[in-house]
Amino acid sequence: MKHILTTIISLSLLVSCGKQQKNDISKDQEVVSVPVAKTKKNNVTIDANGTANILMTSNDVMKFNFKKMTVKAGQKVILTLKHTGKLDKRIMGHNVVILQKGVKLSAFASLAAAAKNNDYIPEGSTDIIAHTKMIGGGESATVEFTAPEAGIYDFICSFPAHFAMMKGKFIVE
């Protein structure tokens, strides 16, 4: 019984100290209102300016954190890819490549695999809407672009052989 009473008193003191510290901090700080995200749908956050912000992650086991993202035609898109793994880009590099409608994934992936000197992006290709640079563990890359006309587009990682597991749909409404 004595042990339980000691525990209850200790917890009460801990909670009350935490509340006092929080109140002291808020007295000294000014509250500033900043426009932030309005809505979030299918891994896309729309900010106060109507820009679609997408944070995608990849890892050392060849996976994106989602397989679908939806935006509106003509919308400004800011896509950020973060590689949460540890391996170097020469071993387990990742990017995001959004392809035009109708591009055959295997055909594009073959061309990309041959473009090692250009981060696995075929030079002069008209098959690409947008792409990030190739990154390794702990790195991130961002690309800004305007969403194309309504439709369903494929996205992949163009590192050799990754497209089989690292792919999804970029949906434009």
OpenMM code with the backbone's topology and positions (N, CA, C; nanometers):
from openmm import Vec3, app, unit

residues = "MET LYS HIS ILE LEU THR THR ILE ILE SER LEU SER LEU LEU VAL SER CYS GLY LYS GLN GLN LYS ASN ASP ILE SER LYS ASP GLN GLU VAL VAL SER VAL PRO VAL ALA LYS THR LYS LYS ASN ASN VAL THR ILE ASP ALA ASN GLY THR ALA ASN ILE LEU MET THR SER ASN ASP VAL MET LYS PHE ASN PHE LYS LYS MET THR VAL LYS ALA GLY GLN LYS VAL ILE LEU THR LEU LYS HIS THR GLY LYS LEU ASP LYS ARG ILE MET GLY HIS ASN VAL VAL ILE LEU GLN LYS GLY VAL LYS LEU SER ALA PHE ALA SER LEU ALA ALA ALA ALA LYS ASN ASN ASP TYR ILE PRO GLU GLY SER THR ASP ILE ILE ALA HIS THR LYS MET ILE GLY GLY GLY GLU SER ALA THR VAL GLU PHE THR ALA PRO GLU ALA GLY ILE TYR ASP PHE ILE CYS SER PHE PRO ALA HIS PHE ALA MET MET LYS GLY LYS PHE ILE VAL GLU".split()
positions = [
    Vec3(0.0822, -0.1186, 0.0000),
    Vec3(0.0000, 0.0000, 0.0000),
    Vec3(0.0873, 0.1260, 0.0000),
    Vec3(0.1941, 0.1226, 0.0820),
    Vec3(0.2851, 0.2357, 0.0897),
    Vec3(0.3512, 0.2621, -0.0458),
    Vec3(0.3849, 0.1557, -0.1196),
    Vec3(0.4472, 0.1664, -0.2519),
    Vec3(0.3516, 0.2321, -0.3522),
    Vec3(0.2253, 0.1963, -0.3468),
    Vec3(0.1251, 0.2533, -0.4373),
    Vec3(0.1072, 0.4017, -0.4088),
    Vec3(0.1005, 0.4387, -0.2808),
    Vec3(0.0845, 0.5781, -0.2419),
    Vec3(0.2040, 0.6614, -0.2895),
    Vec3(0.3247, 0.6086, -0.2773),
    Vec3(0.4454, 0.6772, -0.3236),
    Vec3(0.4407, 0.6983, -0.4749),
    Vec3(0.3974, 0.5989, -0.5493),
    Vec3(0.3868, 0.6083, -0.6948),
    Vec3(0.2862, 0.7158, -0.7350),
    Vec3(0.1709, 0.7208, -0.6680),
    Vec3(0.0672, 0.8190, -0.6999),
    Vec3(0.1181, 0.9607, -0.6729),
    Vec3(0.1860, 0.9814, -0.5616),
    Vec3(0.2393, 1.1142, -0.5292),
    Vec3(0.3456, 1.1552, -0.6312),
    Vec3(0.4329, 1.0630, -0.6687),
    Vec3(0.5372, 1.0920, -0.7682),
    Vec3(0.4766, 1.1312, -0.9013),
    Vec3(0.3759, 1.0586, -0.9452),
    Vec3(0.3105, 1.0900, -1.0719),
    Vec3(0.2408, 1.2250, -1.0660),
    Vec3(0.1781, 1.2573, -0.9541),
    Vec3(0.1106, 1.3864, -0.9381),
    Vec3(0.2096, 1.5006, -0.9495),
    Vec3(0.3255, 1.4864, -0.8867),
    Vec3(0.4272, 1.5906, -0.8953),
    Vec3(0.4805, 1.6054, -1.0370),
    Vec3(0.5025, 1.4953, -1.1040),
    Vec3(0.5527, 1.4972, -1.2410),
    Vec3(0.4554, 1.5685, -1.3338),
    Vec3(0.3280, 1.5366, -1.3235),
    Vec3(0.2262, 1.5978, -1.4090),
    Vec3(0.2141, 1.7462, -1.3798),
    Vec3(0.2126, 1.7852, -1.2522),
    Vec3(0.1964, 1.9267, -1.2184),
    Vec3(0.3176, 2.0077, -1.2613),
    Vec3(0.4377, 1.9525, -1.2527),
    Vec3(0.5572, 2.0227, -1.2987),
    Vec3(0.5524, 2.0447, -1.4483),
    Vec3(0.5078, 1.9459, -1.5212),
    Vec3(0.4961, 1.9581, -1.6672),
    Vec3(0.3988, 2.0658, -1.7067),
    Vec3(0.2867, 2.0780, -1.6350),
    Vec3(0.1872, 2.1804, -1.6665),
    Vec3(0.2428, 2.3193, -1.6411),
    Vec3(0.3162, 2.3352, -1.5296),
    Vec3(0.3707, 2.4661, -1.4957),
    Vec3(0.4711, 2.5104, -1.6014),
    Vec3(0.5564, 2.4189, -1.6465),
    Vec3(0.6563, 2.4516, -1.7470),
    Vec3(0.5889, 2.4925, -1.8762),
    Vec3(0.4840, 2.4239, -1.9171),
    Vec3(0.4125, 2.4561, -2.0397),
    Vec3(0.3524, 2.5956, -2.0308),
    Vec3(0.2938, 2.6302, -1.9156),
    Vec3(0.2341, 2.7620, -1.8985),
    Vec3(0.3398, 2.8712, -1.9024),
    Vec3(0.4559, 2.8486, -1.8409),
    Vec3(0.5622, 2.9477, -1.8417),
    Vec3(0.6116, 2.9738, -1.9832),
    Vec3(0.6235, 2.8696, -2.0618),
    Vec3(0.6708, 2.8848, -2.1983),
    Vec3(0.5719, 2.9653, -2.2809),
    Vec3(0.4429, 2.9348, -2.2695),
    Vec3(0.3443, 3.0024, -2.3528),
    Vec3(0.3310, 3.1497, -2.3164),
    Vec3(0.3619, 3.1904, -2.1916),
    Vec3(0.3556, 3.3314, -2.1528),
    Vec3(0.4622, 3.4124, -2.2256),
    Vec3(0.5779, 3.3509, -2.2499),
    Vec3(0.6904, 3.4213, -2.3109),
    Vec3(0.6889, 3.4196, -2.4631),
    Vec3(0.6012, 3.3427, -2.5225),
    Vec3(0.6022, 3.3300, -2.6672),
    Vec3(0.4803, 3.3972, -2.7286),
    Vec3(0.5026, 3.4562, -2.8451),
    Vec3(0.3947, 3.5183, -2.9193),
    Vec3(0.3391, 3.4160, -3.0174),
    Vec3(0.2078, 3.4111, -3.0291),
    Vec3(0.1450, 3.3183, -3.1218),
    Vec3(0.1378, 3.3851, -3.2584),
    Vec3(0.1922, 3.3170, -3.3593),
    Vec3(0.1928, 3.3700, -3.4948),
    Vec3(0.1112, 3.2765, -3.5825),
    Vec3(0.0219, 3.3319, -3.6604),
    Vec3(-0.0612, 3.2516, -3.7487),
    Vec3(0.0044, 3.2428, -3.8864),
    Vec3(0.0318, 3.1204, -3.9307),
    Vec3(0.0962, 3.0975, -4.0587),
    Vec3(0.0056, 3.0079, -4.1419),
    Vec3(-0.0223, 3.0458, -4.2683),
    Vec3(-0.1062, 2.9578, -4.3495),
    Vec3(-0.0340, 2.8261, -4.3762),
    Vec3(-0.0972, 2.7170, -4.3414),
    Vec3(-0.0398, 2.5850, -4.3637),
    Vec3(-0.1357, 2.5019, -4.4474),
    Vec3(-0.1183, 2.3729, -4.4430),
    Vec3(-0.1973, 2.2826, -4.5256),
    Vec3(-0.3464, 2.2994, -4.5023),
    Vec3(-0.4215, 2.2971, -4.6138),
    Vec3(-0.5660, 2.3040, -4.6051),
    Vec3(-0.6259, 2.1648, -4.6031),
    Vec3(-0.5831, 2.0806, -4.6935),
    Vec3(-0.6414, 1.9473, -4.7016),
    Vec3(-0.5331, 1.8452, -4.7350),
    Vec3(-0.5625, 1.7202, -4.7041),
    Vec3(-0.4720, 1.6111, -4.7391),
    Vec3(-0.5559, 1.4991, -4.7980),
    Vec3(-0.5155, 1.4539, -4.9172),
    Vec3(-0.5882, 1.3484, -4.9864),
    Vec3(-0.4876, 1.2624, -5.0608),
    Vec3(-0.4945, 1.1327, -5.0393),
    Vec3(-0.4081, 1.0394, -5.1127),
    Vec3(-0.2610, 1.0796, -5.1098),
    Vec3(-0.2077, 1.1065, -4.9911),
    Vec3(-0.0667, 1.1379, -4.9739),
    Vec3(-0.0253, 1.2734, -5.0296),
    Vec3(-0.1219, 1.3575, -5.0617),
    Vec3(-0.0959, 1.4894, -5.1173),
    Vec3(-0.1533, 1.5928, -5.0216),
    Vec3(-0.0707, 1.6904, -4.9845),
    Vec3(-0.1169, 1.7992, -4.8995),
    Vec3(-0.1281, 1.9246, -4.9849),
    Vec3(-0.2432, 1.9890, -4.9792),
    Vec3(-0.2656, 2.1112, -5.0555),
    Vec3(-0.2430, 2.2286, -4.9616),
    Vec3(-0.1490, 2.3174, -4.9969),
    Vec3(-0.1214, 2.4303, -4.9087),
    Vec3(-0.2162, 2.5461, -4.9371),
    Vec3(-0.1979, 2.6562, -4.8646),
    Vec3(-0.2864, 2.7720, -4.8751),
    Vec3(-0.2845, 2.8344, -5.0141),
    Vec3(-0.1786, 2.8111, -5.0911),
    Vec3(-0.1689, 2.8647, -5.2271),
    Vec3(-0.2249, 2.7702, -5.3323),
    Vec3(-0.2742, 2.6540, -5.2900),
    Vec3(-0.3284, 2.5559, -5.3839),
    Vec3(-0.2237, 2.4632, -5.4434),
    Vec3(-0.1020, 2.4709, -5.3941),
    Vec3(0.0061, 2.3844, -5.4428),
    Vec3(-0.0063, 2.2461, -5.3803),
    Vec3(0.0100, 2.1441, -5.4624),
    Vec3(0.0086, 2.0058, -5.4142),
    Vec3(0.1493, 1.9702, -5.3678),
    Vec3(0.1643, 1.9419, -5.2398),
    Vec3(0.2926, 1.9036, -5.1819),
    Vec3(0.2892, 1.7545, -5.1528),
    Vec3(0.3866, 1.6838, -5.2072),
    Vec3(0.3905, 1.5392, -5.1922),
    Vec3(0.5244, 1.5010, -5.1301),
    Vec3(0.5194, 1.4298, -5.0176),
    Vec3(0.6405, 1.3763, -4.9557),
    Vec3(0.6355, 1.2257, -4.9710),
    Vec3(0.7274, 1.1746, -5.0490),
    Vec3(0.7363, 1.0312, -5.0752),
    Vec3(0.8664, 0.9814, -5.0144),
    Vec3(0.8620, 0.8616, -4.9564),
    Vec3(0.9854, 0.8030, -4.9044),
    Vec3(1.0153, 0.6733, -4.9781),
    Vec3(1.1433, 0.6407, -4.9791),
    Vec3(1.1911, 0.5140, -5.0351),
    Vec3(1.2890, 0.4568, -4.9335),
    Vec3(1.3255, 0.3296, -4.9527),
    Vec3(1.4126, 0.2664, -4.8529),
    Vec3(1.5072, 0.1658, -4.9176),
    Vec3(1.5805, 0.0945, -4.8343),
    Vec3(1.6790, -0.0021, -4.8839),
    Vec3(1.6181, -0.1345, -4.9290),
    Vec3(1.4875, -0.1521, -4.9172),
    Vec3(1.4232, -0.2748, -4.9646),
    Vec3(1.3327, -0.2458, -5.0848),
    Vec3(1.3692, -0.1434, -5.1605),
    Vec3(1.3035, -0.1080, -5.2875),
    Vec3(1.1521, -0.0889, -5.2744),
    Vec3(1.1128, 0.0027, -5.1868),
    Vec3(0.9712, 0.0333, -5.1725),
    Vec3(0.9499, 0.1831, -5.1579),
    Vec3(0.8449, 0.2334, -5.2240),
    Vec3(0.7946, 0.3669, -5.1966),
    Vec3(0.6930, 0.3518, -5.0837),
    Vec3(0.6653, 0.4592, -5.0118),
    Vec3(0.5700, 0.4506, -4.9014),
    Vec3(0.4249, 0.4518, -4.9476),
    Vec3(0.3980, 0.4778, -5.0749),
    Vec3(0.2630, 0.4667, -5.1295),
    Vec3(0.2702, 0.4409, -5.2789),
    Vec3(0.1572, 0.4002, -5.3354),
    Vec3(0.1514, 0.3640, -5.4771),
    Vec3(0.0544, 0.4509, -5.5570),
    Vec3(0.0001, 0.5558, -5.4922),
    Vec3(-0.0966, 0.6395, -5.5617),
    Vec3(-0.0907, 0.7810, -5.5071),
    Vec3(-0.0951, 0.8789, -5.5976),
    Vec3(-0.1062, 1.0188, -5.5585),
    Vec3(-0.1995, 1.0876, -5.6561),
    Vec3(-0.2805, 1.1792, -5.6052),
    Vec3(-0.3828, 1.2440, -5.6877),
    Vec3(-0.3695, 1.3955, -5.6784),
    Vec3(-0.3682, 1.4608, -5.7947),
    Vec3(-0.3623, 1.6066, -5.8026),
    Vec3(-0.4642, 1.6539, -5.9067),
    Vec3(-0.4720, 1.7844, -5.9248),
    Vec3(-0.5641, 1.8406, -6.0234),
    Vec3(-0.4865, 1.8876, -6.1471),
    Vec3(-0.5489, 1.8802, -6.2615),
    Vec3(-0.4866, 1.9253, -6.3869),
    Vec3(-0.4460, 2.0714, -6.3741),
    Vec3(-0.3263, 2.1045, -6.4179),
    Vec3(-0.2771, 2.2415, -6.4146),
    Vec3(-0.2272, 2.2875, -6.2784),
    Vec3(-0.2341, 2.2027, -6.1773),
    Vec3(-0.1933, 2.2393, -6.0421),
    Vec3(-0.0409, 2.2363, -6.0303),
    Vec3(0.0140, 2.3314, -5.9557),
    Vec3(0.1572, 2.3281, -5.9250),
    Vec3(0.1806, 2.2129, -5.8277),
    Vec3(0.2831, 2.1318, -5.8546),
    Vec3(0.3159, 2.0155, -5.7722),
    Vec3(0.4600, 2.0288, -5.7242),
    Vec3(0.4796, 2.0076, -5.5958),
    Vec3(0.6147, 2.0001, -5.5391),
    Vec3(0.6277, 1.8595, -5.4809),
    Vec3(0.7087, 1.7786, -5.5462),
    Vec3(0.7289, 1.6384, -5.5073),
    Vec3(0.8668, 1.6244, -5.4445),
    Vec3(0.8704, 1.5756, -5.3213),
    Vec3(0.9965, 1.5521, -5.2518),
    Vec3(1.0099, 1.4030, -5.2243),
    Vec3(1.1234, 1.3486, -5.2631),
    Vec3(1.1557, 1.2086, -5.2353),
    Vec3(1.2636, 1.2065, -5.1282),
    Vec3(1.2403, 1.1289, -5.0238),
    Vec3(1.3389, 1.1129, -4.9161),
    Vec3(1.3749, 0.9647, -4.9075),
    Vec3(1.5027, 0.9362, -4.9153),
    Vec3(1.5534, 0.7984, -4.9060),
    Vec3(1.5828, 0.7714, -4.7588),
    Vec3(1.5014, 0.6883, -4.6951),
    Vec3(1.5157, 0.6617, -4.5516),
    Vec3(1.6152, 0.5503, -4.5213),
    Vec3(1.6709, 0.4907, -4.6254),
    Vec3(1.7685, 0.3840, -4.6057),
    Vec3(1.9069, 0.4375, -4.5764),
    Vec3(2.0049, 0.3477, -4.5815),
    Vec3(2.1432, 0.3837, -4.5504),
    Vec3(2.2388, 0.3597, -4.6676),
    Vec3(2.1964, 0.2827, -4.7663),
    Vec3(2.2865, 0.2443, -4.8753),
    Vec3(2.3108, 0.3586, -4.9741),
    Vec3(2.4317, 0.3604, -5.0280),
    Vec3(2.4732, 0.4615, -5.1247),
    Vec3(2.3912, 0.4520, -5.2538),
    Vec3(2.3820, 0.5620, -5.3258),
    Vec3(2.3022, 0.5632, -5.4493),
    Vec3(2.3600, 0.4735, -5.5586),
    Vec3(2.4881, 0.4408, -5.5528),
    Vec3(2.5457, 0.3487, -5.6521),
    Vec3(2.4975, 0.2063, -5.6312),
    Vec3(2.4515, 0.1760, -5.5085),
    Vec3(2.4065, 0.0410, -5.4748),
    Vec3(2.2541, 0.0327, -5.4694),
    Vec3(2.1913, 0.1318, -5.4040),
    Vec3(2.0459, 0.1298, -5.3842),
    Vec3(1.9900, 0.2704, -5.4065),
    Vec3(2.0235, 0.3276, -5.5224),
    Vec3(1.9746, 0.4605, -5.5569),
    Vec3(1.8277, 0.4580, -5.5944),
    Vec3(1.7602, 0.5689, -5.5662),
    Vec3(1.6187, 0.5825, -5.6009),
    Vec3(1.5913, 0.7207, -5.6566),
    Vec3(1.4916, 0.7268, -5.7424),
    Vec3(1.4362, 0.8519, -5.7913),
    Vec3(1.2880, 0.8286, -5.8146),
    Vec3(1.2186, 0.9325, -5.8525),
    Vec3(1.0788, 0.9197, -5.8957),
    Vec3(1.0722, 0.9785, -6.0348),
    Vec3(1.0213, 0.8996, -6.1286),
    Vec3(1.0046, 0.9443, -6.2663),
    Vec3(0.8571, 0.9298, -6.3011),
    Vec3(0.7924, 1.0420, -6.3339),
    Vec3(0.6521, 1.0389, -6.3758),
    Vec3(0.6514, 1.0374, -6.5278),
    Vec3(0.5894, 0.9345, -6.5813),
    Vec3(0.5920, 0.9108, -6.7262),
    Vec3(0.4664, 0.9613, -6.7954),
    Vec3(0.4818, 0.9943, -6.9216),
    Vec3(0.3673, 1.0328, -7.0046),
    Vec3(0.2707, 0.9150, -7.0161),
    Vec3(0.1471, 0.9448, -7.0529),
    Vec3(0.0473, 0.8385, -7.0741),
    Vec3(0.0945, 0.7442, -7.1840),
    Vec3(0.0693, 0.6177, -7.1635),
    Vec3(0.0951, 0.5184, -7.2673),
    Vec3(0.2378, 0.4693, -7.2784),
    Vec3(0.3284, 0.5184, -7.1961),
    Vec3(0.4671, 0.4722, -7.2024),
    Vec3(0.4740, 0.3329, -7.1411),
    Vec3(0.5331, 0.2406, -7.2146),
    Vec3(0.5483, 0.1034, -7.1661),
    Vec3(0.6621, 0.1005, -7.0636),
    Vec3(0.6298, 0.0583, -6.9418),
    Vec3(0.7268, 0.0632, -6.8326),
    Vec3(0.8547, -0.0144, -6.8624),
    Vec3(0.8421, -0.1354, -6.9119),
    Vec3(0.9608, -0.2177, -6.9376),
    Vec3(1.0500, -0.1562, -7.0457),
    Vec3(0.9905, -0.0967, -7.1473),
    Vec3(1.0690, -0.0329, -7.2534),
    Vec3(1.1432, 0.0891, -7.1990),
    Vec3(1.0743, 0.1701, -7.1218),
    Vec3(1.1396, 0.2873, -7.0633),
    Vec3(1.2493, 0.2439, -6.9667),
    Vec3(1.2217, 0.1442, -6.8839),
    Vec3(1.3198, 0.0965, -6.7858),
    Vec3(1.4466, 0.0456, -6.8555),
    Vec3(1.4323, -0.0172, -6.9711),
    Vec3(1.5501, -0.0645, -7.0461),
    Vec3(1.6345, 0.0528, -7.0931),
    Vec3(1.5687, 0.1566, -7.1446),
    Vec3(1.6420, 0.2768, -7.1869),
    Vec3(1.7088, 0.3440, -7.0668),
    Vec3(1.6379, 0.3488, -6.9566),
    Vec3(1.6918, 0.4125, -6.8359),
    Vec3(1.8140, 0.3369, -6.7838),
    Vec3(1.8090, 0.2050, -6.7837),
    Vec3(1.9211, 0.1238, -6.7343),
    Vec3(2.0485, 0.1502, -6.8138),
    Vec3(2.0331, 0.1872, -6.9389),
    Vec3(2.1487, 0.2152, -7.0237),
    Vec3(2.2005, 0.3586, -7.0058),
    Vec3(2.1321, 0.4388, -6.9254),
    Vec3(2.1694, 0.5794, -6.9075),
    Vec3(2.2364, 0.6036, -6.7717),
    Vec3(2.3271, 0.5158, -6.7349),
    Vec3(2.3951, 0.5253, -6.6049),
    Vec3(2.4625, 0.6609, -6.5856),
    Vec3(2.5257, 0.7113, -6.6889),
    Vec3(2.5983, 0.8385, -6.6788),
    Vec3(2.5065, 0.9592, -6.6629),
    Vec3(2.3763, 0.9397, -6.6793),
    Vec3(2.2788, 1.0487, -6.6641),
    Vec3(2.1788, 1.0147, -6.5529),
    Vec3(2.2270, 0.9490, -6.4469),
    Vec3(2.1414, 0.9094, -6.3338),
    Vec3(2.0213, 0.8261, -6.3766),
    Vec3(2.0406, 0.7431, -6.4775),
    Vec3(1.9368, 0.6518, -6.5278),
    Vec3(1.8137, 0.7244, -6.5824),
    Vec3(1.8384, 0.8402, -6.6422),
    Vec3(1.7346, 0.9150, -6.7144),
    Vec3(1.7810, 0.9248, -6.8594),
    Vec3(1.7075, 0.8625, -6.9529),
    Vec3(1.7480, 0.8681, -7.0937),
    Vec3(1.7523, 1.0127, -7.1444),
    Vec3(1.8673, 1.0529, -7.1969),
    Vec3(1.8820, 1.1901, -7.2466),
    Vec3(1.7863, 1.2165, -7.3627),
    Vec3(1.7227, 1.3325, -7.3574),
    Vec3(1.6332, 1.3743, -7.4645),
    Vec3(1.4997, 1.3013, -7.4690),
    Vec3(1.4689, 1.2228, -7.3691),
    Vec3(1.3444, 1.1456, -7.3680),
    Vec3(1.2234, 1.2383, -7.3598),
    Vec3(1.1234, 1.2092, -7.4404),
    Vec3(0.9965, 1.2827, -7.4347),
    Vec3(0.8923, 1.2029, -7.3563),
    Vec3(0.9356, 1.0939, -7.2954),
    Vec3(0.8452, 1.0073, -7.2191),
    Vec3(0.8242, 1.0543, -7.0752),
    Vec3(0.8959, 1.1580, -7.0329),
    Vec3(0.8968, 1.1987, -6.8928),
    Vec3(0.8215, 1.3303, -6.8719),
    Vec3(0.7350, 1.3315, -6.7709),
    Vec3(0.6685, 1.4555, -6.7292),
    Vec3(0.7589, 1.5291, -6.6308),
    Vec3(0.8096, 1.4567, -6.5313),
    Vec3(0.8986, 1.5146, -6.4300),
    Vec3(0.9759, 1.4022, -6.3628),
    Vec3(1.0908, 1.4369, -6.3050),
    Vec3(1.1677, 1.3376, -6.2290),
    Vec3(1.2556, 1.4064, -6.1267),
    Vec3(1.2841, 1.3335, -6.0185),
    Vec3(1.3816, 1.3807, -5.9205),
    Vec3(1.5178, 1.3282, -5.9625),
    Vec3(1.6205, 1.3808, -5.8999),
    Vec3(1.7536, 1.3253, -5.9236),
    Vec3(1.7644, 1.1934, -5.8481),
    Vec3(1.8651, 1.1148, -5.8797),
    Vec3(1.8914, 0.9876, -5.8125),
    Vec3(1.9549, 1.0184, -5.6766),
    Vec3(1.9040, 0.9537, -5.5706),
    Vec3(1.9552, 0.9792, -5.4357),
    Vec3(1.9874, 0.8483, -5.3646),
    Vec3(2.0731, 0.8581, -5.2644),
    Vec3(2.1078, 0.7433, -5.1812),
    Vec3(2.0561, 0.7613, -5.0398),
    Vec3(2.0881, 0.6670, -4.9532),
    Vec3(2.0408, 0.6685, -4.8151),
    Vec3(2.0668, 0.8006, -4.7443),
    Vec3(1.9639, 0.8520, -4.6775),
    Vec3(1.9742, 0.9761, -4.6033),
    Vec3(1.9586, 1.1022, -4.6855),
    Vec3(1.9474, 1.0887, -4.8160),
    Vec3(1.9363, 1.2065, -4.9023),
    Vec3(1.7906, 1.2314, -4.9416),
    Vec3(1.7669, 1.3511, -4.9944),
    Vec3(1.6351, 1.3834, -5.0474),
    Vec3(1.6512, 1.4692, -5.1721),
    Vec3(1.5462, 1.4702, -5.2532),
    Vec3(1.5459, 1.5493, -5.3763),
    Vec3(1.4045, 1.5999, -5.3995),
    Vec3(1.3952, 1.7184, -5.4565),
    Vec3(1.2651, 1.7800, -5.4827),
    Vec3(1.2574, 1.8239, -5.6276),
    Vec3(1.1391, 1.8079, -5.6855),
    Vec3(1.1130, 1.8569, -5.8203),
    Vec3(0.9798, 1.9321, -5.8179),
    Vec3(0.9749, 2.0441, -5.8899),
    Vec3(0.8516, 2.1219, -5.9038),
    Vec3(0.8083, 2.1159, -6.0493),
    Vec3(0.6781, 2.0980, -6.0709),
    Vec3(0.6253, 2.0943, -6.2066),
    Vec3(0.4765, 2.1240, -6.2032),
    Vec3(0.4184, 2.1428, -6.3212),
    Vec3(0.2748, 2.1641, -6.3332),
    Vec3(0.2116, 2.0332, -6.3794),
    Vec3(0.1060, 1.9933, -6.3095),
    Vec3(0.0384, 1.8672, -6.3441),
    Vec3(-0.0163, 1.8752, -6.4872),
    Vec3(-0.0035, 1.7659, -6.5617),
    Vec3(-0.0541, 1.7634, -6.6995),
    Vec3(-0.2073, 1.7521, -6.7023),
    Vec3(-0.2610, 1.7262, -6.8208),
    Vec3(-0.4057, 1.7098, -6.8360),
    Vec3(-0.4546, 1.5881, -6.7589),
    Vec3(-0.5856, 1.5863, -6.7341),
    Vec3(-0.6458, 1.4764, -6.6575),
    Vec3(-0.6113, 1.3410, -6.7191),
    Vec3(-0.5868, 1.2461, -6.6324),
    Vec3(-0.5545, 1.1109, -6.6777),
    Vec3(-0.4793, 1.0357, -6.5696),
    Vec3(-0.4447, 0.9137, -6.6019),
    Vec3(-0.3685, 0.8295, -6.5099),
    Vec3(-0.2318, 0.8046, -6.5712),
    Vec3(-0.1298, 0.8392, -6.4963),
    Vec3(0.0082, 0.8296, -6.5401),
    Vec3(0.0826, 0.7344, -6.4464),
    Vec3(0.1852, 0.6690, -6.4984),
    Vec3(0.2678, 0.5807, -6.4163),
    Vec3(0.3853, 0.6582, -6.3590),
    Vec3(0.4283, 0.6192, -6.2389),
    Vec3(0.5560, 0.6672, -6.1873),
    Vec3(0.6383, 0.5458, -6.1462),
    Vec3(0.7707, 0.5588, -6.1608),
    Vec3(0.8624, 0.4498, -6.1277),
    Vec3(0.9915, 0.5055, -6.0680),
    Vec3(1.0734, 0.4155, -6.0172),
    Vec3(1.2138, 0.4430, -5.9897),
    Vec3(1.2885, 0.3861, -6.1094),
    Vec3(1.3765, 0.4660, -6.1695),
    Vec3(1.4439, 0.4201, -6.2914),
    Vec3(1.5800, 0.3547, -6.2671),
    Vec3(1.6196, 0.3344, -6.1415),
    Vec3(1.7425, 0.2596, -6.1129),
    Vec3(1.7229, 0.1183, -6.1703),
    Vec3(1.8259, 0.0588, -6.2300),
    Vec3(1.8089, -0.0710, -6.2953),
    Vec3(1.7360, -0.1752, -6.2093),
    Vec3(1.6310, -0.2311, -6.2668),
    Vec3(1.5488, -0.3388, -6.2101),
    Vec3(1.4561, -0.2959, -6.0956),
    Vec3(1.4589, -0.1702, -6.0553),
    Vec3(1.3730, -0.1261, -5.9457),
    Vec3(1.2268, -0.1070, -5.9880),
    Vec3(1.2021, -0.0775, -6.1147),
    Vec3(1.0659, -0.0438, -6.1576),
    Vec3(0.9661, -0.1567, -6.1309),
    Vec3(1.0128, -0.2795, -6.1225),
    Vec3(0.9217, -0.3921, -6.0990),
    Vec3(0.8518, -0.3808, -5.9635),
    Vec3(0.9219, -0.3263, -5.8641),
    Vec3(0.8640, -0.3119, -5.7297),
    Vec3(0.8307, -0.1669, -5.6949),
    Vec3(0.9017, -0.0751, -5.7566),
    Vec3(0.8867, 0.0663, -5.7207),
    Vec3(0.8118, 0.1391, -5.8311),
    Vec3(0.6801, 0.1286, -5.8244),
    Vec3(0.5953, 0.1915, -5.9240),
    Vec3(0.4610, 0.2251, -5.8630),
    Vec3(0.3882, 0.3115, -5.9326),
    Vec3(0.2560, 0.3489, -5.8844),
    Vec3(0.1852, 0.4365, -5.9864),
    Vec3(0.0740, 0.4957, -5.9427),
    Vec3(-0.0102, 0.5762, -6.0323),
    Vec3(-0.0122, 0.7214, -5.9868),
    Vec3(0.0101, 0.8113, -6.0802),
    Vec3(-0.0021, 0.9549, -6.0614),
    Vec3(-0.1331, 0.9926, -6.1294),
    Vec3(-0.2341, 1.0209, -6.0490),
    Vec3(-0.3694, 1.0450, -6.1004),
    Vec3(-0.3947, 1.1955, -6.1070),
    Vec3(-0.4356, 1.2413, -6.2241),
    Vec3(-0.4665, 1.3829, -6.2435),
    Vec3(-0.6140, 1.3943, -6.2738),
    Vec3(-0.6847, 1.4691, -6.1886),
    Vec3(-0.8295, 1.4845, -6.2049),
    Vec3(-0.8631, 1.6096, -6.2840),
] * unit.nanometer
topology = app.Topology()
chain = topology.addChain("A")
for resn in residues:
    res = topology.addResidue(resn, chain)
    for name in ("N", "CA", "C"):
        topology.addAtom(name, app.Element.getBySymbol(name[0]), res)
